[in-house]
C-alpha cells in the first residue's frame, strides 16, 4: 500500500472520530477518560498523524457508541464525502505536491482541522469543474502552468543538462536534423523512421511517435526542417533526463508526471537548439538599439533554424538575465473554416495579464496584432516556412496597463486550414524602458485595445464583432443599485 493511501486511512479515521466525538458533545478530557488514552494521543489520531492498533480502535468505537466497522470502513458521512472523493482521486495521488512547496502531511492536517468547511469548498470546485468541463487532464495542464509561473519558467537543472550535452557533443549551431538523428541512433540505439507515419491516416496529425520497446522513433514526413529538429531534440531530452512516462499525442494525459515530463523534454529541446549564453547576447544587442528592427525576429529564427514557437519559448531568459518579470506568453489559433480564434496556450508571470482564457465563448479583441497577422496569412496560403512578424504597443481602454508585444504568425503546418500566432508581451514600466531602449520608438504602432468585444468600452470600433454585452449588464446592475440607494434615503 502506498504512503498516500496509508495517510488517507489515517485521515479518514481521524475525521470520523472527531465528528462522532463532537456530535456526542465530548471534550478531549471526557473522551480520554472513556478510552483510557492520553489527550495528546487522541489529538494525533484526530489529526490523521496516528493510526491505532485494532484493539484500540475497538475501545474508541465503544467509547463513541458505534461498531468498529463504522470507523474502519471506507464509507464517509455526507459532509465528509467530498474529501473522500478528492483524496481517492488522482488529483492528489498523481500531483507531486512537493514541486509547489506543499507538505502533504500539513495539507492533511489542514483538511482535518475543518472538514466541513474544506468539504464545502471542494464541492464547489468540483461543481465548477463539471460546469466548465475541467477534467483531470485539464487539471494537470493548469497545474503545470502554475508550476512554470512559480519558477518564472526557468529551470537551472535542465539548463545545466543541456549545456553539458552541447559541450559533450561539440555541436555547431544551427543544429540540423541529421546532427540530432546521428546522436539518437548512436548514443541511444534508436532507429529514426523518417516517414514512419505515412501508413497510418489516423496519426497524420502526430509530429512524431516514440516506440520505446521497439527502439524506434516514427517521424511525420511532412514536417519542416525546424519542426523535425525540435522533435528530435525533444526525444533526446527524454533520453538525457531519464524521462519515461509521456503524453501520447491525441490521447488524454493519464498522470501529472506525463505532462511534466513532456514539458521538461521540450524545455531541454529549446535549450540545446538555442544555447542560453548566445541567445542572451543576441537579446542584449537587440535591446541596446534605439530603434525597433523589424527583421530581428526573422534573423534569430534563421540563425538558430527554429520555429517561432521555439524562439519565443527561449524568451524564458528574460526574468533571470534582464529582470523583466512582468510578461505573458500566448498562442492563438485561427480556424479558417469558421473564422474563429482561440487562445490555446498562455503563461503569465508576475500577475494575470490580459488577454486570458477566462473570456470563454467571447470574441477576443480584433485589434491585437496576434489576430491581424494570422488574418494576413490567409492571403499567402499555407506555405511551409511562411511567417509574418510584428510589434505593437498596447494600451488597455479599461486599465492603466501598457504593453509592448512581439508577434510571429505562421501556418499551423502540416495541419490544414489553421494559422497560428505566438505573442510575448512585456509590461511597460521604468525598468523595461531601461532594459529595452527602443520601447518608445515612435515607429511602433500604439493601439487602444480591449480583452474581448463583450467587455470592451471602446466606442465606434470598426473591428467589433459583438456588442459590449458584459459592460451593458454591469451598467444595468449599477443603475439598479443607485436607484435602490436613492429610495433607501427617502
C-alpha positions in Angstrom: 0.0 0.0 0.0 1.4 3.5 -0.9 2.3 6.1 1.6 -0.6 8.3 0.3 -3.2 5.5 0.8 -1.9 4.9 4.3 -2.1 8.6 5.1 -5.6 8.6 3.7 -6.6 5.8 6.0 -5.3 7.8 9.0 -7.1 10.9 8.0 -10.4 9.1 7.3 -10.3 7.5 10.7 -9.4 10.8 12.4 -12.2 12.7 10.7 -14.8 10.1 11.7 -13.7 10.0 15.3 -13.6 13.8 15.6 -17.1 14.1 14.0 -18.6 11.5 16.3 -16.9 12.9 19.4 -18.3 16.4 18.7 -21.7 15.1 17.9 -21.8 13.5 21.3 -20.6 16.7 23.0 -17.4 15.0 24.4 -14.5 17.2 25.3 -11.0 15.8 24.8 -10.8 15.3 28.6 -14.0 13.3 28.7 -13.0 11.3 25.7 -9.7 10.5 27.3 -11.4 9.2 30.4 -13.7 6.9 28.4 -10.9 5.4 26.4 -8.1 5.4 28.9 -5.9 7.1 26.3 -4.0 10.4 26.7 -5.4 13.6 25.2 -2.2 14.2 23.1 -2.5 10.7 21.6 -6.2 11.2 20.8 -5.4 14.6 19.2 -2.8 13.0 16.9 -5.4 10.3 15.9 -7.9 13.0 15.0 -5.3 15.0 13.0 -4.5 11.9 11.0 -1.0 11.5 12.3 -1.5 8.2 14.2 -3.3 5.1 13.2 -4.1 2.9 16.4 -3.9 -0.8 16.5 -7.1 -2.8 16.1 -7.7 -3.3 19.8 -7.5 0.4 20.5 -9.9 1.1 17.5 -12.4 -1.2 19.3 -12.0 0.9 22.5 -12.5 4.1 20.6 -15.6 2.7 18.9 -17.1 1.6 22.2 -16.5 5.0 23.7 -18.3 6.6 20.8 -21.2 4.1 20.9 -20.6 2.7 17.4 -19.4 -0.5 15.8 -15.8 -0.9 14.9 -16.6 -1.1 11.2 -18.1 2.3 11.4 -14.6 3.7 12.0 -12.6 1.5 9.7 -14.9 1.2 6.6 -14.1 3.5 3.6 -17.6 5.0 3.7 -17.9 8.6 4.8 -20.8 10.7 6.0 -22.4 13.2 3.6 -20.4 16.2 4.8 -17.1 14.3 4.5 -17.8 12.7 1.2 -16.3 15.5 -0.9 -13.0 15.0 1.0 -13.1 11.3 0.3 -13.7 12.0 -3.4 -10.7 14.3 -3.5 -8.3 12.1 -1.6 -9.2 9.0 -3.6 -9.0 10.8 -6.9 -5.8 11.0 -9.0 -5.5 14.7 -8.4 -3.5 14.3 -5.2 -2.2 10.9 -5.9 -0.5 12.0 -9.1 0.3 15.6 -8.4 3.8 15.9 -6.8 2.9 18.5 -4.1 6.5 19.0 -3.2 7.0 20.8 -6.5 4.7 23.5 -5.2 6.3 23.6 -1.8 3.3 21.9 -0.2 3.9 19.4 2.6 1.5 16.6 2.2 1.1 15.9 5.9 0.4 19.5 6.7 -2.3 19.5 3.9 -3.9 16.5 5.6 -3.8 18.3 8.9 -5.4 21.4 7.4 -8.2 19.2 6.0 -8.7 17.5 9.3 -8.9 20.8 11.2 -12.1 22.0 9.4 -13.5 19.1 7.3 -16.9 20.6 6.8 -15.6 24.0 5.5 -13.0 22.3 3.4 -15.6 19.8 2.1 -17.9 22.6 1.1 -15.0 24.4 -0.7 -14.0 21.2 -2.5 -17.6 20.5 -3.5 -17.7 24.0 -5.1 -14.5 23.4 -7.0 -15.8 20.0 -8.2 -19.0 21.5 -9.4 -17.2 24.4 -11.2 -15.0 21.8 -12.8 -18.1 19.9 -14.1 -19.7 23.1 -15.3 -16.7 24.2 -17.3 -15.6 20.7 -18.3 -12.4 20.8 -16.3 -11.3 17.2 -16.2 -8.2 15.6 -14.8 -6.2 16.3 -18.0 -7.1 20.0 -17.9 -6.2 20.0 -14.2 -2.8 18.6 -14.9 -2.1 21.2 -17.6 -3.3 24.0 -15.3 -1.0 22.6 -12.6 1.9 22.6 -15.0 1.2 26.2 -15.9 1.2 27.2 -12.3 4.5 25.3 -11.8 6.1 27.3 -14.6 4.8 30.6 -13.3 6.1 29.7 -9.8 9.6 29.3 -11.2 9.5 32.1 -13.7 9.6 29.4 -16.4 13.3 28.9 -15.8 14.9 25.6 -14.5 18.6 25.6 -13.7 18.9 21.8 -13.7 17.6 21.4 -17.2 19.8 24.3 -18.4 22.8 22.7 -17.0 21.9 19.3 -18.5 21.5 21.0 -21.9 24.9 22.8 -21.6 26.7 19.6 -20.6 25.1 17.8 -23.6 26.3 20.5 -26.0 29.8 20.5 -24.6 30.0 16.7 -24.7 29.0 16.6 -28.4 30.8 19.7 -29.6 27.9 20.7 -31.8 27.8 23.7 -34.0 24.7 25.8 -34.4 22.2 25.8 -36.0 21.6 22.1 -35.2 20.3 20.1 -38.2 18.0 17.1 -38.1 21.0 15.0 -39.4 23.1 16.0 -36.4 20.4 15.1 -33.9 19.4 11.8 -35.7 23.0 10.6 -35.5 23.1 11.2 -31.8 19.8 9.4 -31.2 21.0 6.4 -33.3 24.5 6.1 -31.8 24.0 7.2 -28.2 20.6 5.8 -27.6 20.4 3.0 -30.2 17.1 4.3 -31.5 16.1 4.0 -35.2 14.7 7.1 -36.9 12.0 6.2 -39.4 11.7 9.5 -41.4 8.3 8.9 -42.9 7.1 6.3 -40.4 3.5 7.6 -40.0 2.6 7.5 -43.7 0.7 4.2 -43.4 -1.5 5.4 -40.6 -4.0 8.1 -41.7 -5.3 8.3 -38.1 -1.8 9.5 -37.0 -1.1 12.1 -39.6 -1.6 15.0 -37.1 1.3 13.5 -35.0 4.7 15.1 -35.5 6.5 12.0 -34.1 5.7 8.9 -32.2 8.2 7.1 -30.0 8.1 3.3 -29.7 10.4 2.6 -26.8 10.1 -1.2 -26.8 11.0 -1.3 -30.5 13.6 1.4 -30.1 12.1 3.4 -32.9 11.1 7.0 -33.4 8.5 7.4 -36.2 8.6 10.9 -37.8 5.9 12.7 -39.8 7.4 13.1 -43.3 5.6 16.5 -43.8 7.5 18.3 -41.1 9.7 21.3 -41.9 13.4 21.0 -41.1 12.8 23.2 -38.0 9.9 21.1 -36.8 11.9 17.9 -37.3 14.9 19.3 -35.4 12.7 20.2 -32.5 11.0 16.7 -32.3 14.4 15.0 -32.4 15.8 17.4 -29.8 12.8 16.7 -27.6 13.4 12.9 -27.9 17.0 13.5 -26.8 15.6 15.4 -23.9 13.5 12.3 -22.8 16.7 10.2 -23.0 19.2 12.6 -21.4 16.8 13.5 -18.5 15.8 9.9 -17.9 12.1 10.6 -18.5 9.9 7.6 -19.2 6.2 8.4 -18.8 5.0 10.7 -21.6 1.8 12.0 -23.1 0.9 10.3 -26.3 -0.3 12.8 -29.0 -4.0 12.6 -29.5 -4.6 10.7 -26.2 -5.6 12.0 -22.8 -2.9 12.5 -20.2 -3.2 9.9 -17.5 -0.9 11.4 -14.9 0.7 14.7 -14.0 4.1 13.0 -14.4 3.4 12.5 -18.1 2.5 16.2 -18.6 5.5 17.3 -16.6 7.9 15.0 -18.5 6.7 16.3 -21.8 7.3 19.9 -20.7 10.8 19.0 -19.4 11.8 17.3 -22.6 10.5 20.3 -24.7 12.4 22.7 -22.4 15.6 20.7 -23.0 15.0 20.8 -26.7 14.7 24.5 -26.7 17.8 24.8 -24.6 20.0 22.9 -27.0 18.6 24.4 -30.1 19.1 27.9 -28.8 22.0 28.0 -26.3 21.4 30.2 -23.4 24.6 32.3 -23.5 24.4 33.0 -27.2 20.8 34.0 -27.0 21.2 36.3 -24.0 24.0 38.1 -26.0 21.6 38.4 -29.0 18.9 39.9 -26.9 21.2 42.3 -25.2 22.4 43.5 -28.6 18.8 43.9 -29.8 17.6 45.7 -26.6 20.5 48.2 -26.8 19.2 49.6 -30.1 17.4 53.0 -30.2 15.1 51.8 -33.0 13.0 48.7 -33.5 14.4 46.4 -36.0 11.5 44.6 -37.8 13.9 42.0 -39.2 15.3 40.9 -35.9 12.9 38.1 -35.1 13.3 36.6 -38.5 17.0 36.9 -38.3 17.0 35.0 -35.0 14.8 32.2 -36.4 17.3 31.9 -39.3 20.3 32.0 -37.1 19.2 29.1 -34.9 16.9 27.5 -37.6 13.9 27.3 -35.3 10.2 27.8 -35.5 8.5 30.9 -34.0 7.2 28.8 -31.1 10.7 27.6 -30.2 12.1 31.1 -30.4 9.5 32.6 -28.1 9.9 29.8 -25.6 13.5 30.8 -25.3 12.4 34.2 -24.1 12.2 32.5 -20.8 15.6 34.0 -20.1 14.1 37.5 -19.7 13.3 37.3 -15.9 16.7 35.8 -15.0 19.1 37.8 -17.1 17.2 41.1 -17.8 15.0 41.4 -14.7 11.9 41.5 -16.9 9.3 39.6 -15.0 6.1 41.4 -15.9 5.4 39.4 -19.1 3.0 36.9 -20.7 3.1 34.4 -23.5 0.2 33.2 -25.5 -0.5 31.2 -28.7 -3.6 31.9 -30.7 -5.1 29.6 -33.4 -7.2 30.9 -36.3 -9.6 28.3 -37.7 -10.2 29.5 -41.2 -13.2 27.2 -41.9 -15.4 29.1 -39.4 -13.1 32.2 -38.9 -12.9 31.6 -35.2 -10.0 32.4 -32.9 -8.9 30.5 -29.8 -6.1 31.0 -27.3 -4.8 27.5 -26.7 -1.7 28.3 -24.7 -0.8 31.0 -22.2 1.6 31.7 -19.5 1.6 34.7 -17.1 4.5 35.7 -14.9 4.1 38.2 -12.1 0.3 38.6 -12.4 -2.7 37.6 -14.5 -2.2 39.7 -17.6 -4.7 40.3 -20.4 -5.9 38.7 -22.6 -6.5 35.4 -20.9 -8.6 32.3 -21.4 -11.2 33.4 -18.8 -13.1 35.0 -21.7 -14.5 31.7 -22.7 -17.1 31.8 -25.5 -16.4 35.5 -26.1 -14.7 37.3 -29.0 -11.1 38.4 -28.4 -10.3 41.9 -29.4 -9.6 42.1 -33.1 -7.2 45.0 -32.7 -4.5 42.7 -31.5 -1.6 42.1 -33.8 -1.8 38.5 -32.9 -5.1 38.4 -34.8 -4.2 40.8 -37.5 -1.2 38.8 -38.6 -3.0 35.5 -38.8 -5.6 37.2 -41.0 -2.9 38.4 -43.3 -1.7 34.8 -43.7 -4.9 33.8 -45.3 -3.9 35.7 -48.5 -0.5 34.0 -48.7 -1.6 30.4 -48.2 -0.1 27.6 -46.0 3.4 27.6 -47.3 5.8 25.5 -45.2 8.2 28.3 -43.9 6.0 31.3 -44.4 5.7 33.6 -41.4 4.9 37.3 -40.6 6.5 39.3 -37.8 5.1 42.4 -36.0 5.4 44.6 -33.0 2.6 46.5 -31.2 2.3 48.8 -28.3 -1.0 48.1 -26.4 -2.9 50.4 -24.2 -5.9 49.0 -22.5 -9.1 51.0 -22.7 -10.2 50.0 -19.2 -6.9 49.9 -17.3 -3.6 51.7 -16.8 -1.5 48.8 -18.1 0.5 49.2 -21.2 2.5 46.5 -23.0 4.9 46.1 -25.9 4.2 42.9 -27.7 6.2 40.9 -30.2 4.2 38.5 -32.5 5.0 36.0 -35.2 2.3 34.3 -37.2 2.8 31.1 -39.2 0.7 28.4 -40.8 -0.1 25.5 -38.5 1.7 23.3 -40.9 1.0 20.5 -41.7 -2.5 20.9 -40.1 -4.9 22.2 -42.8 -7.0 25.4 -42.5 -5.2 26.6 -39.4 -2.9 29.6 -38.8 -1.1 30.3 -35.6 0.3 33.3 -33.9 2.6 33.4 -30.9 3.0 36.5 -28.9 5.1 37.6 -26.0 4.0 40.8 -24.1 6.1 42.9 -21.8 4.5 45.3 -19.4 6.0 48.8 -19.9 7.4 50.4 -16.7 10.6 52.3 -15.8 12.6 49.1 -15.6 11.6 48.0 -19.0 12.5 51.4 -20.5 16.0 51.0 -19.1 16.3 47.4 -20.3 14.9 47.9 -23.8 15.9 51.2 -25.3 13.6 51.2 -28.3 10.4 50.8 -26.3 9.4 54.4 -27.0 10.3 54.3 -30.7 7.6 56.4 -32.4 7.7 54.0 -35.3 6.0 51.3 -33.1 2.2 51.3 -33.6 0.3 52.2 -30.5 -3.2 50.7 -30.3 -6.1 51.1 -27.8 -7.4 47.5 -27.2 -9.8 45.6 -25.0 -9.8 42.0 -23.9 -13.0 40.8 -25.6 -15.6 42.7 -27.5 -18.2 41.8 -24.9 -16.1 43.6 -22.2 -14.6 46.5 -24.3 -15.6 50.1 -23.7 -14.1 51.4 -26.9 -16.8 53.3 -28.9 -17.3 53.1 -32.7 -14.8 50.3 -33.1 -14.7 49.1 -36.7 -13.2 45.8 -35.6 -16.0 45.0 -33.1 -17.8 41.7 -33.8 -20.1 41.7 -30.7 -21.8 44.4 -28.7 -20.3 45.1 -25.2 -22.8 42.8 -23.5 -20.9 42.3 -20.3 -20.4 46.1 -19.9 -24.0 46.8 -20.6 -25.1 44.2 -18.0 -22.7 45.7 -15.4 -24.1 49.2 -16.1 -27.6 47.9 -15.7 -26.8 46.4 -12.3 -25.1 49.7 -11.3 -28.2 51.7 -12.2 -30.4 49.3 -10.2 -28.1 49.8 -7.2 -28.2 53.5 -7.5 -32.0 53.5 -7.7 -32.2 51.3 -4.6 -29.8 53.5 -2.7 -31.9 56.6 -3.7 -35.1 55.0 -2.4 -33.5 54.0 0.8 -32.5 57.6 1.6 -36.1 58.9 1.1 
